[in-house]
Structures are given as C-alpha cells and as structure tokens.
Amino acid sequence: MIRFDSVAKRYPPGIDALAEISFQVEPGELVIVSGHSGAGKSTLLKLIAAIETPTAGTVLVNGQNVGALRSSAIPYLRRNLGLVFQDQKLLFDRNAFENVMLPLAIAGFAPKEAARRVRAALDKVGLLAREKAMPIALSGGEQQRLAIARAVVGRPSLLLADEPTAYLDPETARTVADIFIDFYRVGVTVLLATYDEALFLPRGARRLGLDHGRMTS
C-alpha cells in the first residue's frame, strides 16, 4: 500500500525535514507516526498525498511513484485517499452537508447518490442530525468529526490524518479515535500522525517514531 525507500525532504534554505526514511505499510494496517513537534510527521503525510514531493528517494502508494506523478494525475491518486488536516480546512460559508458533499461534487457524482453518501458519512461520525449546521456552530470535536466525514465520504482505501485528536478534551479525543478504529476494523488502511499514542497502540496500531526527521522505530 505505502512504501518509502530512502526518502528525504529538504526545504529552503537547507532545512532537512526528513532524511533516509524507509518503511512499508501493508493494506489494512493501522499505523501511527509519533515524534516531537517538528519531527517531520506532517511532511511524511504530505509526501504520501503528493502535497509535497521528495528531495530524494521514492514514495510509492499502491505501486505508483507519487513524487513522479504529473499534476493532472494527482487528483486521481487522491480519490483513493481520505485526508484529515490538522487545521481541518472546513468551509465556513457552507453547512455540514455541503462541506461533506464537496469532494463528491468535484468527482462528478450524481446528486442523488452523492446525497446518500454524504448522509451515510455524517451518520457514521454522529452528525446526521446536524447536517444543516454551519461549522462555526459546531464544537471543536464536532468540527473534527465533520472533517473526518468529508475525508471518508468517497470511501477511500487509505485514510491519512494529521493530529486528529489535538486540542480536544480526553473524552472527545477518545470519540474521535474510536471513529478511526472503526474504519481500521472494516479494512481501511489508516495512517495517523499523533501525540496521543495511548489512544491507538493498545488497539492494534503499529508505531513509527520520528526524531528530527529520522526514524527511531
């Protein structure tokens, strides 16, 4: 599913975010990437999603060298990915239903099928009753769950999340973690950058550690 071979990422003016990173994630695995702030966790996820390209080495996703993809091919890669960003990137001028609908509209789904999928995704994260709510009216935990619904509405085989439980109270963090565990248990490959290892390690996760851009485990 995912393979890194001696991957490095350097940002100007010579800042090494990642160096000599090699690992593999098999289909259906739950993997957490842990490490201090600035360890390179977010950069690693961005390389998988082709938001960034490696300075050296190869990143393979489903056999594709994502660093060598043409820009026109990247949207097709991302149709199989669910992305949950640390800042959520919700559209605050659209309600919950419309936020989750957006990727399906871009992909050209028929309106009736798209609406069915949106409501199924909202139901999965416990927000079906709030489909007409604007993001500003949702709590922090609800906003995070909305971002997850948007990420999974296309039924991706790979779900990536950057600090999905950050800044949440313990109970809400556990609720959000449970959602990722549920997807893992039905066969979705889940890769999370997180400080909250205790929410995932006892529940089948494998840990990849980063320290100043290098792997420690």
ZADO-1210 file (C-alpha; in nm, 4 decimals, padded with zeros to 6 digits):
<atoms>
<atom x="00.0000" y="00.0000" z="00.0000" code="MET" pos="1"/>
<atom x="00.2687" y="00.2538" z="00.1066" code="ILE" pos="2"/>
<atom x="00.6443" y="00.2238" z="00.0698" code="ARG" pos="3"/>
<atom x="00.9184" y="00.4759" z="00.1456" code="PHE" pos="4"/>
<atom x="01.2656" y="00.3980" z="00.0113" code="ASP" pos="5"/>
<atom x="01.5453" y="00.6220" z="00.1470" code="SER" pos="6"/>
<atom x="01.3208" y="00.9274" z="00.1336" code="VAL" pos="7"/>
<atom x="01.4476" y="01.2744" z="00.2173" code="ALA" pos="8"/>
<atom x="01.2759" y="01.6123" z="00.2120" code="LYS" pos="9"/>
<atom x="01.4715" y="01.9359" z="00.2304" code="ARG" pos="10"/>
<atom x="01.3171" y="02.2812" z="00.2481" code="TYR" pos="11"/>
<atom x="01.4985" y="02.6054" z="00.1679" code="PRO" pos="12"/>
<atom x="01.7420" y="02.7224" z="00.2917" code="PRO" pos="13"/>
<atom x="01.8715" y="02.3709" z="00.3579" code="GLY" pos="14"/>
<atom x="01.6347" y="02.2526" z="00.6319" code="ILE" pos="15"/>
<atom x="01.6107" y="01.8731" z="00.6399" code="ASP" pos="16"/>
<atom x="01.2565" y="01.7771" z="00.7400" code="ALA" pos="17"/>
<atom x="01.3147" y="01.4070" z="00.6646" code="LEU" pos="18"/>
<atom x="01.6293" y="01.2043" z="00.5949" code="ALA" pos="19"/>
<atom x="01.6802" y="00.8396" z="00.4905" code="GLU" pos="20"/>
<atom x="01.3231" y="00.7347" z="00.5703" code="ILE" pos="21"/>
<atom x="01.2339" y="00.3769" z="00.4758" code="SER" pos="22"/>
<atom x="00.9268" y="00.1813" z="00.5829" code="PHE" pos="23"/>
<atom x="00.6283" y="-00.0069" z="00.4452" code="GLN" pos="24"/>
<atom x="00.2593" y="-00.0060" z="00.5369" code="VAL" pos="25"/>
<atom x="00.0530" y="-00.3069" z="00.4342" code="GLU" pos="26"/>
<atom x="-00.3127" y="-00.2872" z="00.3269" code="PRO" pos="27"/>
<atom x="-00.5464" y="-00.2869" z="00.6247" code="GLY" pos="28"/>
<atom x="-00.2854" y="-00.1747" z="00.8800" code="GLU" pos="29"/>
<atom x="-00.3313" y="00.0884" z="01.1483" code="LEU" pos="30"/>
<atom x="-00.0058" y="00.2836" z="01.1826" code="VAL" pos="31"/>
<atom x="00.0711" y="00.5839" z="01.3985" code="ILE" pos="32"/>
<atom x="00.3616" y="00.8197" z="01.3349" code="VAL" pos="33"/>
<atom x="00.4846" y="00.9759" z="01.6570" code="SER" pos="34"/>
<atom x="00.7532" y="01.2252" z="01.7494" code="GLY" pos="35"/>
<atom x="00.8157" y="01.5727" z="01.8842" code="HIS" pos="36"/>
<atom x="00.6888" y="01.8908" z="01.7218" code="SER" pos="37"/>
<atom x="00.8983" y="01.9421" z="01.4092" code="GLY" pos="38"/>
<atom x="00.9997" y="01.5753" z="01.3854" code="ALA" pos="39"/>
<atom x="00.8664" y="01.5516" z="01.0289" code="GLY" pos="40"/>
<atom x="00.5298" y="01.3835" z="01.0857" code="LYS" pos="41"/>
<atom x="00.3239" y="01.6278" z="00.8791" code="SER" pos="42"/>
<atom x="00.5803" y="01.6288" z="00.5998" code="THR" pos="43"/>
<atom x="00.5631" y="01.2493" z="00.5815" code="LEU" pos="44"/>
<atom x="00.1856" y="01.2586" z="00.5336" code="LEU" pos="45"/>
<atom x="00.2124" y="01.5340" z="00.2732" code="LYS" pos="46"/>
<atom x="00.4548" y="01.3213" z="00.0709" code="LEU" pos="47"/>
<atom x="00.2044" y="01.0340" z="00.0637" code="ILE" pos="48"/>
<atom x="-00.0723" y="01.2656" z="-00.0573" code="ALA" pos="49"/>
<atom x="00.1558" y="01.4307" z="-00.3159" code="ALA" pos="50"/>
<atom x="00.1134" y="01.7676" z="-00.1477" code="ILE" pos="51"/>
<atom x="00.4931" y="01.7708" z="-00.1282" code="GLU" pos="52"/>
<atom x="00.7491" y="01.5858" z="-00.3408" code="THR" pos="53"/>
<atom x="01.0594" y="01.4142" z="-00.2016" code="PRO" pos="54"/>
<atom x="01.4014" y="01.5684" z="-00.2469" code="THR" pos="55"/>
<atom x="01.5485" y="01.2180" z="-00.2673" code="ALA" pos="56"/>
<atom x="01.4216" y="00.8615" z="-00.2573" code="GLY" pos="57"/>
<atom x="01.0916" y="00.7114" z="-00.3671" code="THR" pos="58"/>
<atom x="00.7399" y="00.7226" z="-00.2227" code="VAL" pos="59"/>
<atom x="00.5114" y="00.4503" z="-00.3586" code="LEU" pos="60"/>
<atom x="00.1360" y="00.4424" z="-00.2964" code="VAL" pos="61"/>
<atom x="-00.0448" y="00.1444" z="-00.4463" code="ASN" pos="62"/>
<atom x="00.2576" y="00.0897" z="-00.6676" code="GLY" pos="63"/>
<atom x="00.2613" y="00.4457" z="-00.8011" code="GLN" pos="64"/>
<atom x="00.5652" y="00.6676" z="-00.7596" code="ASN" pos="65"/>
<atom x="00.3735" y="00.9678" z="-00.6280" code="VAL" pos="66"/>
<atom x="00.6710" y="01.2014" z="-00.6449" code="GLY" pos="67"/>
<atom x="00.6886" y="01.1488" z="-01.0212" code="ALA" pos="68"/>
<atom x="00.3178" y="01.1945" z="-01.0962" code="LEU" pos="69"/>
<atom x="00.2095" y="01.4630" z="-01.3374" code="ARG" pos="70"/>
<atom x="-00.0066" y="01.7285" z="-01.1778" code="SER" pos="71"/>
<atom x="-00.3020" y="01.6079" z="-01.3855" code="SER" pos="72"/>
<atom x="-00.2734" y="01.2602" z="-01.2285" code="ALA" pos="73"/>
<atom x="-00.2686" y="01.3756" z="-00.8651" code="ILE" pos="74"/>
<atom x="-00.6493" y="01.4168" z="-00.8326" code="PRO" pos="75"/>
<atom x="-00.6907" y="01.0523" z="-00.9360" code="TYR" pos="76"/>
<atom x="-00.4415" y="00.9456" z="-00.6682" code="LEU" pos="77"/>
<atom x="-00.6306" y="01.1418" z="-00.4044" code="ARG" pos="78"/>
<atom x="-00.9646" y="00.9826" z="-00.4908" code="ARG" pos="79"/>
<atom x="-00.8378" y="00.6749" z="-00.3056" code="ASN" pos="80"/>
<atom x="-00.7133" y="00.8825" z="-00.0110" code="LEU" pos="81"/>
<atom x="-00.9023" y="01.0353" z="00.2769" code="GLY" pos="82"/>
<atom x="-00.7194" y="01.3371" z="00.4191" code="LEU" pos="83"/>
<atom x="-00.7831" y="01.4919" z="00.7615" code="VAL" pos="84"/>
<atom x="-00.5687" y="01.8002" z="00.8098" code="PHE" pos="85"/>
<atom x="-00.4619" y="01.9428" z="01.1437" code="GLN" pos="86"/>
<atom x="-00.6438" y="02.2697" z="01.0716" code="ASP" pos="87"/>
<atom x="-00.9427" y="02.0791" z="00.9210" code="GLN" pos="88"/>
<atom x="-00.9803" y="02.3172" z="00.6229" code="LYS" pos="89"/>
<atom x="-01.3565" y="02.3333" z="00.6593" code="LEU" pos="90"/>
<atom x="-01.5516" y="02.5836" z="00.4501" code="LEU" pos="91"/>
<atom x="-01.7197" y="02.8134" z="00.6997" code="PHE" pos="92"/>
<atom x="-01.9592" y="02.9592" z="00.4430" code="ASP" pos="93"/>
<atom x="-02.1146" y="02.6147" z="00.3814" code="ARG" pos="94"/>
<atom x="-02.3091" y="02.3918" z="00.6158" code="ASN" pos="95"/>
<atom x="-02.2049" y="02.0452" z="00.7309" code="ALA" pos="96"/>
<atom x="-02.3851" y="01.8672" z="00.4468" code="PHE" pos="97"/>
<atom x="-02.2307" y="02.0973" z="00.1849" code="GLU" pos="98"/>
<atom x="-01.8800" y="02.0548" z="00.3307" code="ASN" pos="99"/>
<atom x="-01.9026" y="01.6773" z="00.3006" code="VAL" pos="100"/>
<atom x="-02.0650" y="01.6992" z="-00.0426" code="MET" pos="101"/>
<atom x="-01.7770" y="01.8999" z="-00.1913" code="LEU" pos="102"/>
<atom x="-01.5378" y="01.6138" z="-00.2858" code="PRO" pos="103"/>
<atom x="-01.8227" y="01.4172" z="-00.4434" code="LEU" pos="104"/>
<atom x="-01.9355" y="01.7193" z="-00.6436" code="ALA" pos="105"/>
<atom x="-01.5803" y="01.7677" z="-00.7687" code="ILE" pos="106"/>
<atom x="-01.5623" y="01.3987" z="-00.8622" code="ALA" pos="107"/>
<atom x="-01.8850" y="01.4269" z="-01.0619" code="GLY" pos="108"/>
<atom x="-02.1157" y="01.2021" z="-00.8603" code="PHE" pos="109"/>
<atom x="-02.4845" y="01.2060" z="-00.9470" code="ALA" pos="110"/>
<atom x="-02.6692" y="01.4289" z="-00.6959" code="PRO" pos="111"/>
<atom x="-02.8934" y="01.1531" z="-00.5540" code="LYS" pos="112"/>
<atom x="-02.6048" y="00.9098" z="-00.4985" code="GLU" pos="113"/>
<atom x="-02.3865" y="01.1884" z="-00.3600" code="ALA" pos="114"/>
<atom x="-02.6541" y="01.2929" z="-00.1099" code="ALA" pos="115"/>
<atom x="-02.6944" y="00.9311" z="00.0044" code="ARG" pos="116"/>
<atom x="-02.3197" y="00.9003" z="00.0601" code="ARG" pos="117"/>
<atom x="-02.2994" y="01.2312" z="00.2433" code="VAL" pos="118"/>
<atom x="-02.5727" y="01.1329" z="00.4876" code="ARG" pos="119"/>
<atom x="-02.4114" y="00.7914" z="00.5415" code="ALA" pos="120"/>
<atom x="-02.0782" y="00.9600" z="00.6215" code="ALA" pos="121"/>
<atom x="-02.2408" y="01.2100" z="00.8577" code="LEU" pos="122"/>
<atom x="-02.4267" y="00.9279" z="01.0282" code="ASP" pos="123"/>
<atom x="-02.1015" y="00.7348" z="01.0713" code="LYS" pos="124"/>
<atom x="-01.9469" y="01.0217" z="01.2692" code="VAL" pos="125"/>
<atom x="-02.2645" y="01.1036" z="01.4622" code="GLY" pos="126"/>
<atom x="-02.3517" y="01.4279" z="01.2858" code="LEU" pos="127"/>
<atom x="-02.6513" y="01.3347" z="01.0720" code="LEU" pos="128"/>
<atom x="-02.8848" y="01.5413" z="01.2896" code="ALA" pos="129"/>
<atom x="-02.6610" y="01.8448" z="01.2363" code="ARG" pos="130"/>
<atom x="-02.6318" y="01.8328" z="00.8579" code="GLU" pos="131"/>
<atom x="-02.7665" y="02.1880" z="00.8223" code="LYS" pos="132"/>
<atom x="-02.5422" y="02.3365" z="01.0915" code="ALA" pos="133"/>
<atom x="-02.2682" y="02.5782" z="00.9909" code="MET" pos="134"/>
<atom x="-01.9180" y="02.4824" z="01.1081" code="PRO" pos="135"/>
<atom x="-01.8986" y="02.7864" z="01.3374" code="ILE" pos="136"/>
<atom x="-02.1947" y="02.6442" z="01.5313" code="ALA" pos="137"/>
<atom x="-02.0172" y="02.3118" z="01.5919" code="LEU" pos="138"/>
<atom x="-01.7878" y="02.2317" z="01.8831" code="SER" pos="139"/>
<atom x="-01.4214" y="02.1547" z="01.8243" code="GLY" pos="140"/>
<atom x="-01.4889" y="01.7828" z="01.8418" code="GLY" pos="141"/>
<atom x="-01.7838" y="01.8112" z="01.6037" code="GLU" pos="142"/>
<atom x="-01.5717" y="02.0079" z="01.3575" code="GLN" pos="143"/>
<atom x="-01.3109" y="01.7327" z="01.3692" code="GLN" pos="144"/>
<atom x="-01.5774" y="01.4681" z="01.3101" code="ARG" pos="145"/>
<atom x="-01.7091" y="01.6732" z="01.0183" code="LEU" pos="146"/>
<atom x="-01.3598" y="01.6796" z="00.8672" code="ALA" pos="147"/>
<atom x="-01.3453" y="01.3008" z="00.9028" code="ILE" pos="148"/>
<atom x="-01.6842" y="01.2620" z="00.7331" code="ALA" pos="149"/>
<atom x="-01.5597" y="01.4677" z="00.4399" code="ARG" pos="150"/>
<atom x="-01.2434" y="01.2556" z="00.4231" code="ALA" pos="151"/>
<atom x="-01.4290" y="00.9231" z="00.4115" code="VAL" pos="152"/>
<atom x="-01.7320" y="01.0144" z="00.2002" code="VAL" pos="153"/>
<atom x="-01.5523" y="00.8894" z="-00.1118" code="GLY" pos="154"/>
<atom x="-01.4911" y="00.5533" z="00.0605" code="ARG" pos="155"/>
<atom x="-01.1103" y="00.5684" z="00.0379" code="PRO" pos="156"/>
<atom x="-00.8887" y="00.2657" z="00.0849" code="SER" pos="157"/>
<atom x="-00.6335" y="00.4804" z="00.2705" code="LEU" pos="158"/>
<atom x="-00.7115" y="00.7317" z="00.5449" code="LEU" pos="159"/>
<atom x="-00.4453" y="00.9852" z="00.6496" code="LEU" pos="160"/>
<atom x="-00.4841" y="01.2165" z="00.9480" code="ALA" pos="161"/>
<atom x="-00.2549" y="01.4804" z="01.0959" code="ASP" pos="162"/>
<atom x="-00.3011" y="01.5144" z="01.4750" code="GLU" pos="163"/>
<atom x="-00.6746" y="01.4339" z="01.4636" code="PRO" pos="164"/>
<atom x="-00.7131" y="01.4431" z="01.8431" code="THR" pos="165"/>
<atom x="-00.5035" y="01.7529" z="01.9111" code="ALA" pos="166"/>
<atom x="-00.6630" y="02.0251" z="02.1279" code="TYR" pos="167"/>
<atom x="-00.9597" y="01.8024" z="02.2186" code="LEU" pos="168"/>
<atom x="-01.0617" y="01.7131" z="02.5720" code="ASP" pos="169"/>
<atom x="-00.9908" y="01.3479" z="02.6672" code="PRO" pos="170"/>
<atom x="-01.3486" y="01.2254" z="02.6178" code="GLU" pos="171"/>
<atom x="-01.3837" y="01.3908" z="02.2776" code="THR" pos="172"/>
<atom x="-01.0391" y="01.2681" z="02.1733" code="ALA" pos="173"/>
<atom x="-01.1445" y="00.9147" z="02.2580" code="ARG" pos="174"/>
<atom x="-01.4608" y="00.9532" z="02.0498" code="THR" pos="175"/>
<atom x="-01.2612" y="01.0744" z="01.7501" code="VAL" pos="176"/>
<atom x="-01.0064" y="00.7940" z="01.7947" code="ALA" pos="177"/>
<atom x="-01.2916" y="00.5411" z="01.8030" code="ASP" pos="178"/>
<atom x="-01.4012" y="00.6567" z="01.4569" code="ILE" pos="179"/>
<atom x="-01.0579" y="00.5815" z="01.3108" code="PHE" pos="180"/>
<atom x="-01.0511" y="00.2445" z="01.4868" code="ILE" pos="181"/>
<atom x="-01.3895" y="00.1606" z="01.3332" code="ASP" pos="182"/>
<atom x="-01.2566" y="00.2287" z="00.9831" code="PHE" pos="183"/>
<atom x="-00.9464" y="00.0215" z="01.0520" code="TYR" pos="184"/>
<atom x="-01.1627" y="-00.2683" z="01.1669" code="ARG" pos="185"/>
<atom x="-01.3514" y="-00.2753" z="00.8364" code="VAL" pos="186"/>
<atom x="-01.0298" y="-00.2931" z="00.6352" code="GLY" pos="187"/>
<atom x="-00.9348" y="00.0683" z="00.5656" code="VAL" pos="188"/>
<atom x="-00.5621" y="00.1374" z="00.5901" code="THR" pos="189"/>
<atom x="-00.5199" y="00.4140" z="00.8485" code="VAL" pos="190"/>
<atom x="-00.2042" y="00.6230" z="00.8982" code="LEU" pos="191"/>
<atom x="-00.2096" y="00.8871" z="01.1714" code="LEU" pos="192"/>
<atom x="00.0398" y="01.1446" z="01.2913" code="ALA" pos="193"/>
<atom x="-00.0355" y="01.1797" z="01.6613" code="THR" pos="194"/>
<atom x="00.0941" y="01.2596" z="02.0078" code="TYR" pos="195"/>
<atom x="-00.1850" y="01.0506" z="02.1608" code="ASP" pos="196"/>
<atom x="-00.0229" y="00.7094" z="02.1228" code="GLU" pos="197"/>
<atom x="-00.2221" y="00.5641" z="02.4127" code="ALA" pos="198"/>
<atom x="-00.5456" y="00.6053" z="02.2162" code="LEU" pos="199"/>
<atom x="-00.4229" y="00.3729" z="01.9409" code="PHE" pos="200"/>
<atom x="-00.1348" y="00.1451" z="02.0463" code="LEU" pos="201"/>
<atom x="-00.3423" y="-00.0841" z="02.2710" code="PRO" pos="202"/>
<atom x="-00.5946" y="-00.1247" z="01.9883" code="ARG" pos="203"/>
<atom x="-00.3783" y="-00.2816" z="01.7192" code="GLY" pos="204"/>
<atom x="-00.1688" y="00.0104" z="01.5953" code="ALA" pos="205"/>
<atom x="00.1926" y="-00.0165" z="01.4842" code="ARG" pos="206"/>
<atom x="00.4203" y="00.2731" z="01.5760" code="ARG" pos="207"/>
<atom x="00.6698" y="00.4565" z="01.3566" code="LEU" pos="208"/>
<atom x="00.8845" y="00.7001" z="01.5531" code="GLY" pos="209"/>
<atom x="01.0482" y="01.0148" z="01.4151" code="LEU" pos="210"/>
<atom x="01.3179" y="01.2275" z="01.5769" code="ASP" pos="211"/>
<atom x="01.4441" y="01.5358" z="01.3911" code="HIS" pos="212"/>
<atom x="01.3488" y="01.3836" z="01.0568" code="GLY" pos="213"/>
<atom x="01.4963" y="01.0391" z="01.1149" code="ARG" pos="214"/>
<atom x="01.3243" y="00.7156" z="01.2026" code="MET" pos="215"/>
<atom x="01.3751" y="00.5770" z="01.5512" code="THR" pos="216"/>
<atom x="01.1438" y="00.2751" z="01.5230" code="SER" pos="217"/>
</atoms>
